[in-house]
């Protein structure tokens, strides 16, 4: 996921992977920014199988150079919730 900012405002975003690049991903991705950057990605974008968690990292870039990484080493583990069937 690449989010572009200019003067503190989101000016665009796209989703990249080895196999595809979504230039207008509004159906599967939502981006919001005020003081906190929030990104929502539809589960259909991931091949999760029976996984209970996913790992991710965040990199902030400016002028083509990395400025900060989160976490500084390794990856963040995000636990996935269970699917709830309608009527439960």
N, CA, C and O of each residue as an XYZ file, in Angstrom:
352
protein
N       0.850     -1.162      0.000
C       0.000      0.000      0.000
C       0.895      1.223      0.000
O       1.784      1.344      0.843
N       0.670      2.124     -0.931
C       1.426      3.370     -1.003
C       0.434      4.523     -0.865
O      -0.510      4.632     -1.647
N       0.652      5.387      0.136
C      -0.199      6.552      0.352
C       0.675      7.783      0.141
O       1.745      7.904      0.736
N       0.210      8.696     -0.711
C       0.963      9.921     -0.989
C       0.343     11.098     -0.226
O      -0.878     11.245     -0.155
N       1.232     11.938      0.346
C       0.823     13.120      1.078
C       1.467     14.351      0.461
O       2.597     14.289     -0.023
N       0.762     15.449      0.477
C       1.326     16.749      0.145
C       0.734     17.750      1.107
O      -0.486     17.833      1.248
N       1.581     18.510      1.770
C       1.176     19.525      2.736
C       0.193     18.983      3.778
O      -0.793     19.637      4.117
N       0.483     17.760      4.287
C      -0.318     17.172      5.355
C      -1.647     16.591      4.922
O      -2.483     16.280      5.771
N      -1.869     16.435      3.616
C      -3.131     15.874      3.121
C      -2.864     14.681      2.209
O      -1.877     14.656      1.474
N      -3.762     13.687      2.266
C      -3.656     12.534      1.376
C      -3.997     12.994     -0.035
O      -5.076     13.540     -0.268
N      -3.080     12.775     -0.981
C      -3.315     13.169     -2.373
C      -3.559     11.968     -3.281
O      -3.912     12.138     -4.448
N      -3.375     10.762     -2.761
C      -3.637      9.560     -3.540
C      -3.085      8.336     -2.851
O      -2.287      8.426     -1.918
N      -3.527      7.186     -3.332
C      -3.023      5.925     -2.805
C      -3.227      4.838     -3.841
O      -4.079      4.945     -4.722
N      -2.424      3.787     -3.717
C      -2.542      2.633     -4.589
C      -2.078      1.402     -3.843
O      -1.408      1.489     -2.814
N      -2.450      0.246     -4.385
C      -2.071     -1.039     -3.791
C      -1.157     -1.737     -4.782
O      -1.497     -1.880     -5.956
N      -0.001     -2.169     -4.309
C       0.955     -2.881     -5.155
C       1.242     -4.255     -4.560
O       1.291     -4.426     -3.342
N       1.428     -5.219     -5.440
C       1.915     -6.531     -5.023
C       2.768     -7.065     -6.160
O       2.940     -6.400     -7.182
N       3.294     -8.249     -5.985
C       4.088     -8.847     -7.050
C       3.278     -9.023     -8.327
O       3.811     -8.917     -9.432
N       1.981     -9.293     -8.166
C       1.158     -9.670     -9.300
C       0.260     -8.570     -9.855
O      -0.238     -8.700    -10.973
N       0.040     -7.492     -9.109
C      -0.889     -6.479     -9.582
C      -0.605     -5.122     -8.972
O       0.133     -5.003     -7.994
N      -1.208     -4.094     -9.570
C      -1.153     -2.736     -9.037
C      -2.536     -2.131     -9.235
O      -2.964     -1.921    -10.370
N      -3.240     -1.849     -8.143
C      -4.560     -1.236     -8.217
C      -4.405      0.276     -8.106
O      -4.052      0.784     -7.041
N      -4.663      1.000     -9.194
C      -4.503      2.444     -9.186
C      -5.718      3.155     -8.589
O      -5.584      4.255     -8.053
N      -6.895      2.547     -8.673
C      -8.106      3.113     -8.092
C      -8.765      2.105     -7.176
O      -9.827      1.575     -7.504
N      -8.159      1.830     -6.037
C      -8.614      0.710     -5.196
C      -9.772      1.060     -4.258
O      -9.907      0.435     -3.206
N     -10.607      2.036     -4.606
C     -11.645      2.504     -3.692
C     -12.621      1.424     -3.242
O     -13.241      1.567     -2.188
N     -12.776      0.349     -4.007
C     -13.685     -0.729     -3.632
C     -13.130     -1.604     -2.505
O     -13.901     -2.226     -1.774
N     -11.818     -1.659     -2.356
C     -11.222     -2.578     -1.384
C     -10.346     -1.891     -0.339
O      -9.903     -2.536      0.611
N     -10.092     -0.602     -0.498
C      -9.215      0.126      0.422
C      -9.857      1.468      0.789
O     -10.465      2.135     -0.048
N      -9.705      1.841      2.053
C     -10.126      3.161      2.527
C      -8.941      3.779      3.261
O      -8.252      3.104      4.026
N      -8.711      5.067      3.023
C      -7.621      5.791      3.674
C      -8.176      7.064      4.297
O      -8.933      7.793      3.656
N      -7.800      7.334      5.554
C      -8.203      8.564      6.234
C      -6.997      9.102      6.991
O      -6.189      8.338      7.521
N      -6.884     10.432      7.036
C      -5.769     11.043      7.754
C      -6.191     12.379      8.323
O      -6.728     13.232      7.616
N      -5.943     12.553      9.611
C      -6.030     13.852     10.267
C      -4.734     13.953     11.047
O      -3.738     14.440     10.512
N      -4.716     13.515     12.275
C      -3.457     13.396     13.023
C      -2.940     11.969     12.984
O      -1.756     11.727     13.219
N      -3.827     11.020     12.685
C      -3.500      9.599     12.640
C      -3.850      9.074     11.257
O      -4.918      9.381     10.727
N      -2.956      8.284     10.668
C      -3.223      7.645      9.390
C      -3.982      6.352      9.643
O      -3.519      5.498     10.400
N      -5.146      6.199      9.014
C      -5.949      4.984      9.134
C      -6.103      4.371      7.754
O      -6.430      5.059      6.787
N      -5.860      3.059      7.675
C      -5.981      2.341      6.415
C      -6.807      1.087      6.671
O      -6.527      0.326      7.597
N      -7.819      0.880      5.848
C      -8.655     -0.309      5.923
C      -8.539     -1.040      4.592
O      -8.724     -0.446      3.529
N      -8.229     -2.335      4.658
C      -8.078     -3.153      3.453
C      -9.034     -4.338      3.571
O      -9.050     -5.024      4.593
N      -9.831     -4.579      2.529
C     -10.784     -5.692      2.532
C     -10.047     -7.023      2.664
O      -8.986     -7.214      2.070
N     -10.613     -7.936      3.441
C      -9.997     -9.254      3.641
C      -9.805     -9.999      2.329
O      -8.912    -10.839      2.220
N     -10.631     -9.702      1.333
C     -10.534    -10.374      0.044
C      -9.209    -10.092     -0.669
O      -8.848    -10.809     -1.602
N      -8.496     -9.077     -0.249
C      -7.202     -8.741     -0.851
C      -6.091     -9.673     -0.364
O      -4.991     -9.665     -0.917
N      -6.368    -10.470      0.658
C      -5.366    -11.346      1.248
C      -5.740    -12.803      1.031
O      -6.923    -13.145      1.001
N      -4.751    -13.655      0.881
C      -4.950    -15.101      0.828
C      -4.660    -15.626      2.226
O      -3.534    -16.023      2.525
N      -5.684    -15.628      3.088
C      -5.476    -15.916      4.504
C      -5.559    -17.388      4.865
O      -4.908    -17.823      5.814
N      -6.342    -18.164      4.134
C      -6.505    -19.565      4.499
C      -7.002    -19.679      5.928
O      -7.988    -19.038      6.291
N      -6.337    -20.484      6.745
C      -6.714    -20.658      8.150
C      -5.807    -19.875      9.096
O      -5.740    -20.185     10.286
N      -5.118    -18.874      8.583
C      -4.194    -18.107      9.415
C      -4.932    -17.393     10.541
O      -6.053    -16.918     10.358
N      -4.304    -17.322     11.687
C      -4.853    -16.632     12.851
C      -4.261    -15.237     13.018
O      -4.747    -14.442     13.822
N      -3.191    -14.941     12.243
C      -2.568    -13.622     12.320
C      -1.844    -13.322     11.006
O      -1.586    -14.218     10.202
N      -1.526    -12.053     10.809
C      -0.694    -11.639      9.685
C       0.406    -10.727     10.231
O       0.277    -10.160     11.316
N       1.470    -10.598      9.473
C       2.599     -9.765      9.885
C       2.742     -8.614      8.900
O       2.553     -8.786      7.696
N       3.079     -7.437      9.425
C       3.243     -6.279      8.554
C       4.282     -5.325      9.122
O       4.642     -5.394     10.297
N       4.748     -4.447      8.274
C       5.655     -3.382      8.671
C       5.206     -2.109      7.984
O       4.505     -2.155      6.973
N       5.610     -0.971      8.532
C       5.256      0.333      7.980
C       6.544      1.109      7.745
O       7.404      1.174      8.623
N       6.675      1.696      6.560
C       7.843      2.523      6.242
C       7.361      3.901      5.787
O       6.476      4.005      4.937
N       7.940      4.942      6.349
C       7.641      6.310      5.933
C       8.779      6.797      5.047
O       9.946      6.737      5.435
N       8.436      7.279      3.855
C       9.430      7.726      2.882
C       9.218      9.201      2.568
O       8.089      9.691      2.571
N      10.303      9.897      2.299
C      10.227     11.292      1.862
C      11.320     11.519      0.833
O      12.486     11.205      1.073
N      10.939     12.064     -0.311
C      11.910     12.342     -1.363
C      12.634     11.106     -1.851
O      13.801     11.188     -2.234
N      11.959      9.949     -1.845
C      12.572      8.714     -2.311
C      13.474      8.032     -1.301
O      14.148      7.058     -1.638
N      13.501      8.529     -0.055
C      14.353      7.941      0.985
C      13.523      7.508      2.184
O      12.591      8.213      2.572
N      13.848      6.346      2.787
C      13.119      5.924      3.984
C      13.461      6.832      5.168
O      14.633      7.093      5.439
N      12.420      7.314      5.876
C      12.611      8.217      7.011
C      12.400      7.520      8.359
O      13.045      7.865      9.350
N      11.488      6.532      8.387
C      11.192      5.850      9.646
C      10.565      4.492      9.351
O       9.934      4.302      8.311
N      10.742      3.557     10.268
C      10.183      2.218     10.154
C       9.440      1.877     11.432
O       9.837      2.290     12.522
N       8.354      1.117     11.291
C       7.615      0.657     12.451
C       7.301     -0.807     12.260
O       6.642     -1.139     11.275
N       7.714     -1.688     13.108
C       8.662     -1.472     14.203
C      10.074     -1.276     13.658
O      10.329     -1.517     12.479
N      10.970     -0.847     14.504
C      12.357     -0.614     14.103
C      13.044     -1.880     13.614
O      13.910     -1.821     12.741
N      12.662     -3.022     14.172
C      13.197     -4.328     13.763
C      12.059     -5.326     13.724
O      11.135     -5.247     14.534
N      12.114     -6.254     12.803
C      11.098     -7.301     12.721
C       9.801     -6.804     12.101
O       9.803     -5.865     11.305
N       8.696     -7.439     12.471
C       7.384     -7.127     11.917
C       6.353     -7.032     13.041
O       6.558     -7.569     14.130
N       5.238     -6.343     12.764
C       4.106     -6.289     13.680
C       3.215     -7.500     13.413
O       2.944     -7.816     12.254
N       2.760     -8.173     14.447
C       1.825     -9.276     14.279
C       0.423     -8.767     14.581
O       0.165     -8.240     15.663
N      -0.479     -8.927     13.620
C      -1.873     -8.530     13.801
C      -2.725     -9.789     13.918
O      -2.778    -10.603     12.996
N      -3.395     -9.940     15.067
C      -4.260    -11.098     15.263
C      -5.562    -10.877     14.512
O      -6.121     -9.781     14.542
N      -6.046    -11.911     13.838
C      -7.270    -11.835     13.080
C      -8.434    -12.334     13.924
O      -8.321    -13.350     14.611
N      -9.545    -11.623     13.871
C     -10.731    -12.048     14.600
C     -11.439    -13.180     13.886
O     -11.145    -13.478     12.728
N     -12.356    -13.797     14.567
C     -13.127    -14.895     13.989
C     -14.296    -14.336     13.189
O     -14.845    -13.287     13.528
N     -14.672    -15.041     12.128
C     -15.837    -14.679     11.337
C     -17.085    -14.973     12.152
O     -17.160    -15.997     12.831
N     -18.059    -14.086     12.090
C     -19.318    -14.287     12.785
C     -20.385    -14.502     11.728
O     -20.560    -13.672     10.835
N     -21.091    -15.608     11.828
C     -22.145    -15.917     10.863
C     -23.378    -15.066     11.170
O     -23.668    -14.805     12.337
N     -24.111    -14.628     10.134
C     -25.353    -13.889     10.377
C     -26.302    -14.734     11.230
O     -26.396    -15.947     11.047
N     -26.983    -14.103     12.134
C     -27.930    -14.807     12.992
C     -27.331    -15.320     14.286
O     -28.046    -15.911     15.096
N     -26.043    -15.114     14.504
C     -25.420    -15.568     15.760
C     -25.310    -14.432     16.717
O     -24.814    -14.607     17.830
